[in-house]
Amino acid sequence: MTKPGAPASPCIRLCRIDPASGLCVGCLRSLDEIARWSAMTPAQQQDVLDALPARKAPR
């Protein structure tokens, strides 16, 4: 459930952690970010969302 004014979770139900990066291959969040998502403030959630495009870039 999304808090009023909070961004929606980026989860796409493709939950698998990449061992090399430590990020979910579906949403690109870390295990810590996934676990804390519902307790984060909307601003913290937006910070995570803002970081996702850079994580998508090839390394």
C-alpha positions, 0 to 999 in steps of 0.5 A: 500500500502506498502512503498518500503523496508517496511514490509507487514502489518500483517493484516489477515482481522479478525478484532476484538479487544479482550476486555481483551488484547486490541489486535486484535484477527487477527493480535495481534496489538493494536488499536494504532498500527493499526491506526498508521501503515501507518505512521510508519517508516519501522523500527517501523513497524518491531519493532511491527512485532517482538513483535507479537510472544510474544503476541501470547503466552498463558498468 
